[in-house]
Amino acid sequence: RFAATAGKRLSVSVTSVTVRSGRVTLRDPFGAAVGASLSFGLGGGFMEPRALSQAGTYSLVVDPTGTATGSLTIALYDVPPDAQASLAFGTPSSLALSVPGQNGRATLAGTAGQRVSVRVTASVQVRISLLAPDGGVLAGPVYVGSSGGLLEPTALPADGVYTVLADPSGAATGSVTLTPYDVPPDATATLSFSSPLTVSTTVPGQNAAATFTGSAGKKASLKLSNPTARRSSRRRTSGRPAASWSRRSCPRTGSTRSSSIRPPQRPARSP
């Protein structure tokens, strides 16, 4: 049991569990449940922040499943307001998430039709979402770990202030750095057989497509050389009536690159 004031936000972590399974319920001064119960197992669990509607004495009730016995450790946290930041295109901005259950929100002014990507670096696993001006989810969530990641380009439906939401996994705390980008149209080029061609992308999230014209029944191969990205995701697609090859920005790191594409001479084959 503990005393709390109206408006306070509380989160709860359950660790060091030897009980096979059970539930933890937060109850208000009159005994009513505050939100859904937290189910836990031997791996523990985490109750996301709950806003308290009134002052008084609250309680956490542990209910093991069936005849299960054992022990567990419960930690109660006073969760501050979500961390806030303002974003500008091409400029990193950091959020410090210091208490389990605290999220981060970074705002960005955008215009209708603009394509926005967000590079993410984080010290903890975090879910990243892009929220529309009305609070609805426009893109995501994307799960990002300590190796970083990229929220792929999203076309904004209207002028307004958008929010990048950073939600750490479970009771994790740490820092998140967000860098938004105004993504230009995808780079395009036309290939000719046996002629090398270099395609380049300049902004994380920008793709590149190189097309060539082929005829039914013919076969073609592609030789890729001199990529400048640390790692990449390559995708070949066939279009109608032309065949196309596209190269995407790295979804984990958001790096950009240029590549030399050399399609060898087509062998003569019967249709």
Solvent accessible surface area in square Angstrom, and as a share of the most:
residue,aa,sasa,rsa
1,R,222,0.81
2,F,40,0.17
3,A,89,0.69
4,A,8,0.06
5,T,83,0.48
6,A,60,0.46
7,G,57,0.55
8,K,59,0.25
9,R,67,0.24
10,L,6,0.03
11,S,0,0.00
12,V,1,0.00
13,S,9,0.06
14,V,2,0.01
15,T,70,0.41
16,S,85,0.55
17,V,14,0.08
18,T,87,0.51
19,V,4,0.03
20,R,149,0.54
21,S,33,0.21
22,G,4,0.04
23,R,122,0.44
24,V,0,0.00
25,T,12,0.07
26,L,1,0.01
27,R,84,0.31
28,D,24,0.12
29,P,51,0.32
30,F,167,0.70
31,G,37,0.36
32,A,53,0.41
33,A,55,0.42
34,V,27,0.15
35,G,47,0.45
36,A,77,0.60
37,S,40,0.26
38,L,22,0.11
39,S,82,0.53
40,F,11,0.04
41,G,24,0.23
42,L,114,0.57
43,G,86,0.83
44,G,15,0.15
45,G,26,0.25
46,F,30,0.13
47,M,3,0.01
48,E,73,0.33
49,P,32,0.20
50,R,46,0.17
51,A,69,0.54
52,L,4,0.02
53,S,100,0.64
54,Q,60,0.27
55,A,65,0.50
56,G,28,0.27
57,T,57,0.33
58,Y,2,0.01
59,S,21,0.13
60,L,39,0.20
61,V,64,0.37
62,V,55,0.31
63,D,65,0.34
64,P,48,0.30
65,T,66,0.39
66,G,71,0.68
67,T,134,0.78
68,A,14,0.11
69,T,115,0.67
70,G,53,0.51
71,S,66,0.43
72,L,41,0.20
73,T,70,0.41
74,I,58,0.30
75,A,33,0.26
76,L,69,0.34
77,Y,65,0.25
78,D,83,0.43
79,V,6,0.03
80,P,44,0.28
81,P,111,0.70
82,D,21,0.11
83,A,18,0.14
84,Q,122,0.54
85,A,22,0.17
86,S,90,0.58
87,L,16,0.08
88,A,56,0.44
89,F,68,0.29
90,G,45,0.43
91,T,72,0.42
92,P,84,0.53
93,S,23,0.15
94,S,73,0.47
95,L,3,0.02
96,A,73,0.57
97,L,3,0.01
98,S,83,0.53
99,V,34,0.20
100,P,17,0.10
101,G,6,0.06
102,Q,13,0.06
103,N,29,0.15
104,G,0,0.00
105,R,82,0.30
106,A,1,0.00
107,T,46,0.27
108,L,6,0.03
109,A,72,0.56
110,G,6,0.06
111,T,76,0.44
112,A,59,0.46
113,G,57,0.55
114,Q,34,0.15
115,R,66,0.24
116,V,2,0.01
117,S,0,0.00
118,V,0,0.00
119,R,75,0.27
120,V,1,0.01
121,T,72,0.42
122,A,12,0.09
123,S,68,0.44
124,V,27,0.15
125,Q,96,0.43
126,V,0,0.00
127,R,56,0.20
128,I,0,0.00
129,S,10,0.06
130,L,1,0.00
131,L,14,0.07
132,A,18,0.14
133,P,71,0.44
134,D,128,0.66
135,G,46,0.44
136,G,35,0.34
137,V,97,0.56
138,L,56,0.28
139,A,19,0.15
140,G,39,0.37
141,P,72,0.46
142,V,47,0.27
143,Y,137,0.52
144,V,3,0.02
145,G,26,0.25
146,S,93,0.60
147,S,65,0.42
148,G,8,0.08
149,G,5,0.05
150,L,5,0.02
151,L,5,0.02
152,E,49,0.22
153,P,34,0.22
154,T,22,0.13
155,A,62,0.48
156,L,4,0.02
157,P,88,0.55
158,A,48,0.37
159,D,101,0.52
160,G,25,0.24
161,V,85,0.49
162,Y,1,0.01
163,T,23,0.13
164,V,0,0.00
165,L,31,0.15
166,A,0,0.00
167,D,26,0.13
168,P,5,0.03
169,S,37,0.24
170,G,30,0.29
171,A,41,0.32
172,A,31,0.24
173,T,53,0.31
174,G,24,0.23
175,S,52,0.34
176,V,0,0.00
177,T,37,0.21
178,L,0,0.00
179,T,11,0.06
180,P,0,0.00
181,Y,36,0.14
182,D,70,0.36
183,V,6,0.03
184,P,43,0.27
185,P,111,0.70
186,D,54,0.28
187,A,27,0.21
188,T,111,0.64
189,A,26,0.20
190,T,104,0.61
191,L,9,0.05
192,S,67,0.44
193,F,46,0.19
194,S,53,0.34
195,S,50,0.32
196,P,70,0.44
197,L,47,0.24
198,T,84,0.49
199,V,8,0.05
200,S,54,0.35
201,T,9,0.05
202,T,103,0.60
203,V,28,0.16
204,P,8,0.05
205,G,1,0.01
206,Q,13,0.06
207,N,28,0.15
208,A,2,0.01
209,A,28,0.21
210,A,0,0.00
211,T,52,0.30
212,F,26,0.11
213,T,111,0.65
214,G,33,0.32
215,S,66,0.43
216,A,99,0.77
217,G,52,0.50
218,K,81,0.35
219,K,132,0.56
220,A,51,0.40
221,S,65,0.42
222,L,43,0.21
223,K,109,0.46
224,L,60,0.30
225,S,30,0.19
226,N,112,0.58
227,P,68,0.43
228,T,97,0.56
229,A,19,0.14
230,R,192,0.70
231,R,117,0.43
232,S,38,0.25
233,S,42,0.27
234,R,135,0.49
235,R,109,0.40
236,R,180,0.66
237,T,58,0.34
238,S,98,0.63
239,G,36,0.34
240,R,232,0.85
241,P,134,0.84
242,A,33,0.25
243,A,29,0.22
244,S,26,0.17
245,W,2,0.01
246,S,13,0.08
247,R,2,0.01
248,R,69,0.25
249,S,1,0.00
250,C,2,0.01
251,P,65,0.41
252,R,118,0.43
253,T,20,0.12
254,G,0,0.00
255,S,22,0.14
256,T,43,0.25
257,R,8,0.03
258,S,30,0.19
259,S,2,0.01
260,S,19,0.12
261,I,0,0.00
262,R,107,0.39
263,P,4,0.03
264,P,56,0.35
265,Q,124,0.55
266,R,82,0.30
267,P,72,0.45
268,A,109,0.85
269,R,123,0.45
270,S,95,0.62
271,P,140,0.88
